[in-house]
Amino acid sequence: MEFSTPTANTWGNGHTSPTVSVVIPTLNEERNLPHVFAKLPADINEVVLVDGGSVDRTVDVARELRPDVVVVHQTRTGKGNALACGFAACTGDIIVMIDADGSTDPAEIPLFVQKLVDGADFVKGSRFNHGGHSHDITKLRKVGNDGLNLVVNVLFGTKFTDLCYGYNAFWRSVVPVLDLPDTRLPRNPDGSKHWGDGFEIETMINIRAAVDGMNVGEVGSVEHRRIHGETNLNTFRDGFRVLRTIFSEYGRMRGAKKAGAHRSRGVIVHQHGPRNTAASKPLPAPRQRDEVGALSTEIKRAHPHD
């Protein structure tokens, strides 16, 4: 699948091709970026690199590899905050989130985009769906992932096959629905993270997409080992954080039901062939641009030289 500028090629029923923004959180990833950037599809419209205070040449290398890269400095710490800052800076119709360590394959991006064009609102990668695999996950992490996956599917009526994998894509118009922590809030005085600023962000957005009743699709994805450096993931600490997220989101859903705000239709995870709905689904306009753009403006004002 090819991507295009808003005035160029068209897809399906003649609608303009969606523009695609890729968000890449980074922290001291200068050695991995050449590999990651080299595998980005040529027609990606925008690359948003979110830096978490790297002390190496991460930002410089990114600019050398791709002069048009958008560099954003996250406002607090943690992957969740990095992604929220990145989403706020995106201008594409579609947002794809990948990792900077080489574990997620940028060459798979067209599969995610096609699933969205075919009718999904939100698409998550799965290492355990058709065509998926992991070269990195340990037996202990696999057991933990399966257990957390089961809890979510029982509580929320979903059919996720892989909960704790951070390769996701969605229409930019759904960002306000995900209701992520405000990037403008200051850091906590005690140094603790705001809820949603850590690795739990991946579980949080998956569940919120489901609870909102979005059409959620899955794409088989191959996870590779980190190329250079050490992972920031801690199996037990982050596993308990994900479990806490699940029950927190369950309480949030029940509260919304009582308030009458919960949608009645449930999530459907498409695990097999995509729906052929491109002819009936018009390209979503970039809704909520004022809300998302406001955060982007704040970030740019705070870092005028980036």
Secondary structure, DSSP 8 states (H G I E B T S, - for coil): -----TTS-EETTTEE---EEEEEEESS-TTTHHHHHHTS-TT--EEEEEES--SSSHHHHHHHH-TT-EEEE-SSSSHHHHHHHHHHH--SSEEEE--SSS-S-GGGHHHHHHHHHTT-SEEEEETTSTT-EESS--HHHHHHHHHHHHHHHHHH----S-SS---EEEEGGGHHHH----TTS---TTS---TTSSTTHHHHHHHHHHHTT-EEEEEE-EE---SSS-----HHHHHHHHHHHHHHHHHHHHHHHHTT-S-SS--EEE-SS----TTTS-----TTHHHHHHHHHHHHHH-TT-
